[in-house]
Amino acid sequence: MHPPTGTQYDIVSGDLTATVTQVAAGLRTLRLGGVDLTEPFPVEATPPSGCGIVLVPWPNRVKDAAWEFDGKTQRLAVTEPARGNAIHGLLRYRPYDLVERTASSVTQSAAIFPELGYPFQLATTVRHEVGPGGLTVTHTIENLGSGRAPVAIGAHPYLRVGDVPTADLTLTVGARTHLDVDDRLNLVGESPVAGTPFDLSDGRLVGELDLDDGFADLPVIDGEVAHTVSAPDGRRVVLWADPSFGYLQLYTSRTLATKPTGDVALAVEPMTAPANALNTGRGLRWLEPGESWSAVWGIRHDGF
């Protein structure tokens, strides 16, 4: 059998194991002593609803799959046909090259060459490493072109706590601002979360939520932003990120292909820029020729 996500890289540290895929440098499994910390998907499947994939050189959506650069309209492929947008970057279906592999880590690279709607050349790497502190993912992007290049980074893990129904988990997110969108999920404004159902700072049961929403103004504590799901028995899974991941997308799916219909799954997506950043410039990083940039996020566990 040839897996549709390419070569599978298993990495191990003690009881913590992960499987990383060649296609999209995706996180297919993350387990502690056999207990799932993220939603897995079968080796014979493609990532359902973006499960575990890397989002580069932009996360989320580009409205109408078009944006302006140097006075010219750049037209991307429409990869979200139902809404007429481009979504989740250029690498979600592409294989990465192996750079380095150890027992506890794997580093992969993928090149982006000038193409329809994105006339820039980049070198990208993703390093997944497991250790006593959990999973750490390091992204690096280098501009190989002769002019400035706009970039942003995101990831698409779905969190869980073993066999505890995701609906019974409590989600805690300290974001102070909700990113308001239209019916095509394109950014139209923002509003404070205080006093609204989008205030997750005190925790909300996932089963009560219906989200495909972006958030900003994430509090930085001890040098990181952190988002937590907690089980009734006290076990917690925390997605943390360095402060460059100043935005977050939360998505509750009740149709994830690997779960019974109606069962909720929760994507907690760290992003360095929000939806439509190529048009608004918000959170976008412009790399000068030869400049590189790294950003780090990870998943840790507590109470297991």
C-alpha positions, 0 to 999 in steps of 0.5 A: 500500500502507498499511503496517500499522505506519503512516507510516515515518520514515527517519532518517540520519546518515552511514552509519547509518540507521533506520526508525521506525514510526508504530504503537508508535513502533517501530524497524523497521530500524537499519543501518550501511552496509547492515549490520543492527544490529537484526532488521528486519521488512518494511514490509508486516508487523506487528512479529513478537514485539514486534520494536522496539516501545515498552512503556509504561506498563509493560513485560513482564507483569501477572499475571492482568491485574489489580492493586490501586489504592486498594483496588480491583481494576483489570482490564486486557485480557488481551493474553497469552491463553495465560498469562492476563496483560496484556503490554507496556503500552497503546501497542503497537498504537496510532499516534503523532502526529508532533511533530518530524522532522529528517534525523537524528531523529523525535519522536512522541507518544501520549496515554493516557486513562483506560481499563479497568484503567488509570484515568490520563491521560498524555502520552508522547513518544519521540524516535529520533535517529541520530548518530556515537555510534549510535541514541539513544532518549529517552522522556518521560511526563507525568502529565496527571491529577489524581492520582498515576499509576504508570508504567514504560518498556521497549523490545523491540529484537532485536540482530544483527551483520549476516549473522552467525548470531545463534547465533554471537554472544556475549552479555555481560550483567553482571546479578548477579540473576536474576528467578525466574518461574513457568510463566506467566512471572510473578515469584515471587522472585529468586536470584544468578546466580553459579554458575548458567547465568544468569551472562552476565558472561563472555559466552555463545554465544547459540545455547547459550541458551534464555531468556525471563528477567528480570535485575536488579542491573545494574552502572552503569559510567560512568553507564550500563548496557550489554549487548553482543553480539559477533561472532567477527570482533570487531564488537560491538553494544551496547545501553546505557541510563541507570541508570533502566533497572535491569532487563533481559529477555532473550528467545531466539526460534527462531520469529521470523516473519522468520527461518527456523524454528530460527534464533535471534533475541535480544531485549535489552529494557531496562526501568525495572521488571520483570514484574508491577510494577503489583502488586509496586511494584518499579521503578514510578515514581509521577508526581504531577499535572503531573510528567514523567519522561524516560529514555534508552537507545540502540544503538551499534556498535564495530569495524565 
